Amino acid sequence: VISNLPEGSRLWMPSDGQQSLIYAGGGKWAVDVDHLADLRIQPREDFSGSFNLDIKVVVTESDGDKWSAERTYAVTVDPDPDNPSLHISASALEDQAGGVPLDISALATDSDGSESITAISVSGLPEGIVLHGALSGPDENGVYHIDPAYTSGLTLTGMANNSNVDFSVQVAVTVEDGGISETTVRDVTVDIKGVADGVENFTVDDVPAD
């Protein structure tokens, strides 16, 4: 008999869900010893940490006599950072004054607030391209480091005049949960939209009449 499950968690089995479990009331679940190897516990979404389950073992003799013992079983769930919600774009007109804005929006997606964005970096810039508004960089590897709390005002400059050639940069976002970090990397296309230049010194010769 298992009890003291944390709120939002559940017992189940891959083979048949909860069909082999018996709910005994009061938050207690009974399971036959033949199914113990298949038993799983699923914590609530985004939970990490430790909790204790109360376990009661009941032994029934052939003559009907029963013996029982109770123990506390510690369960530890390691943190596993979720992928962040990312919205990244970079687009501008050819020769736009001020360069190309690099818009980065990065949000943690966990439901309990245990995760946070701890680092954002931009790398892979073509030669001559410079990122303005970063916390630091470029370092020896050409990486710019962004303060996750201040992602506005980032601008790319250094594109050749009259060039509408697109290029790519890499944006890496690190999420931390309980001391465990995971990094998501996105390739971002910098879209330079061409603008037709005006025609200079345009003349029309007189056309003789028929």
C-alpha positions in Angstrom: 0.0 0.0 0.0 1.5 3.3 -1.1 0.4 6.7 0.3 1.5 10.3 0.8 1.8 11.0 -2.9 2.6 14.7 -3.6 -0.2 16.8 -5.0 -0.4 16.5 -8.8 1.5 13.2 -9.0 0.2 9.8 -9.9 1.0 6.1 -9.8 0.8 4.1 -13.1 2.1 1.2 -15.1 3.3 1.2 -18.7 1.5 -2.1 -19.3 -2.0 -1.0 -18.3 -2.0 2.5 -16.8 -3.8 2.2 -13.5 -5.9 -0.9 -14.1 -3.8 -3.1 -11.8 -3.9 -0.5 -9.0 -6.6 -0.4 -6.4 -7.5 2.9 -4.8 -8.1 2.2 -1.1 -9.3 5.7 -0.3 -7.6 8.5 1.7 -4.8 8.9 -0.8 -3.8 5.2 -0.5 -3.1 2.9 -3.5 -2.8 -0.9 -3.2 -0.7 -2.9 -5.7 -0.1 -6.6 -5.9 3.5 -7.7 -5.5 3.5 -9.3 -9.0 3.2 -5.8 -10.5 5.8 -3.9 -8.4 8.5 -4.2 -11.1 6.2 -2.3 -13.5 5.1 0.4 -11.1 6.0 4.0 -11.9 5.3 7.4 -10.3 4.8 10.5 -12.4 5.3 13.8 -10.5 3.5 16.9 -11.4 4.6 18.8 -14.5 8.0 20.5 -14.2 8.6 19.2 -10.6 12.2 18.6 -9.4 13.3 17.8 -5.9 12.7 15.2 -3.3 9.6 13.8 -1.5 8.8 10.8 0.7 6.3 8.0 0.1 4.8 5.9 2.8 5.0 2.2 2.0 3.1 -0.5 3.9 3.9 -4.1 3.1 1.2 -6.7 4.0 2.0 -10.4 4.1 -0.9 -12.9 4.4 -0.2 -16.4 5.6 -2.0 -19.5 4.2 -3.9 -19.7 7.4 -5.1 -16.1 7.1 -2.8 -14.5 9.5 -1.4 -11.2 8.4 1.8 -9.4 9.1 2.7 -5.8 8.0 5.6 -3.4 8.1 5.8 0.3 7.2 8.7 2.2 5.7 9.3 5.7 4.3 10.8 5.6 0.7 12.6 8.7 -0.5 12.1 9.7 -4.2 14.4 12.2 -5.9 13.5 13.8 -9.3 16.4 15.4 -11.1 15.8 18.7 -12.8 15.5 18.7 -16.6 15.3 22.2 -18.1 12.6 22.7 -20.8 13.4 24.3 -24.1 12.8 28.0 -23.9 10.2 30.0 -25.9 12.3 31.8 -28.6 11.3 34.5 -31.0 14.3 35.8 -33.0 14.3 38.0 -36.1 16.7 40.2 -38.0 15.4 42.2 -41.0 16.1 45.5 -42.6 16.2 47.3 -45.9 19.4 47.5 -47.9 21.6 50.4 -46.6 19.1 51.1 -43.8 20.4 53.8 -41.5 21.5 52.4 -38.1 22.0 48.8 -39.4 19.9 45.7 -38.9 18.0 45.3 -35.6 18.5 41.9 -34.0 15.3 41.1 -32.0 15.6 38.4 -29.4 12.8 37.3 -27.1 13.7 34.3 -24.8 11.4 33.0 -22.1 11.5 30.0 -19.7 8.5 27.8 -20.3 8.3 25.8 -17.0 5.1 26.1 -15.0 6.5 26.4 -11.5 9.1 29.2 -12.0 12.1 27.1 -11.1 13.8 27.7 -14.5 15.5 30.8 -15.7 17.4 32.1 -18.7 21.0 32.5 -17.6 22.9 33.2 -20.8 22.4 34.4 -24.4 25.2 34.6 -26.9 25.5 35.5 -30.6 28.2 34.0 -32.8 29.1 33.1 -36.4 29.0 36.7 -37.7 30.6 37.1 -41.1 33.9 39.0 -41.4 33.3 42.7 -41.0 29.9 42.4 -39.3 29.7 43.9 -35.8 27.0 43.4 -33.1 26.3 46.5 -31.0 24.5 46.5 -27.7 26.0 43.3 -26.3 27.2 42.9 -22.7 30.6 41.9 -24.0 32.4 40.7 -27.1 33.5 39.6 -29.4 35.8 37.2 -27.5 38.6 35.2 -29.0 36.1 32.9 -30.6 34.0 35.7 -32.1 31.2 35.3 -29.6 29.1 38.2 -28.2 27.5 37.7 -24.8 24.1 39.3 -24.1 22.6 40.1 -20.8 19.3 38.0 -20.7 17.6 40.9 -18.9 18.5 43.4 -21.7 18.0 42.0 -25.1 16.6 45.2 -26.7 18.7 47.6 -28.8 20.9 44.9 -30.5 22.0 46.0 -33.9 24.2 44.5 -36.7 26.3 46.8 -38.8 29.2 46.4 -41.3 27.3 45.3 -44.4 28.7 46.5 -47.7 27.0 49.4 -49.3 24.3 48.5 -51.9 24.4 44.9 -50.7 21.2 42.9 -50.2 23.0 39.6 -49.5 21.5 37.7 -46.6 23.7 36.0 -44.0 23.3 33.8 -40.9 24.3 34.1 -37.3 23.9 31.7 -34.4 22.0 32.6 -31.2 22.5 30.3 -28.2 20.1 30.5 -25.2 20.9 28.7 -21.9 18.2 27.6 -19.4 19.0 26.5 -15.8 16.9 24.5 -13.5 18.2 23.4 -10.1 21.9 23.7 -11.1 21.3 21.8 -14.4 21.8 23.8 -17.6 20.8 23.1 -21.2 21.6 25.3 -24.2 19.4 25.7 -27.3 21.1 27.0 -30.5 19.2 28.6 -33.4 20.5 29.6 -36.8 19.1 33.0 -37.6 18.9 34.4 -41.2 19.6 38.1 -41.4 17.3 39.3 -44.1 18.5 42.3 -46.1 15.8 43.4 -48.5 17.0 45.0 -51.7 16.0 48.6 -52.6 16.1 49.7 -56.2 18.4 52.7 -56.6 17.3 55.8 -58.7 18.8 56.4 -62.1 21.2 59.3 -62.4 21.9 61.4 -65.5 18.9 60.0 -67.3 18.4 61.8 -70.7 16.1 61.3 -73.6 17.4 62.3 -77.1 15.1 64.1 -79.4 13.3 61.8 -81.7 12.9 63.0 -85.3 9.3 63.3 -86.5 8.3 61.1 -89.4 
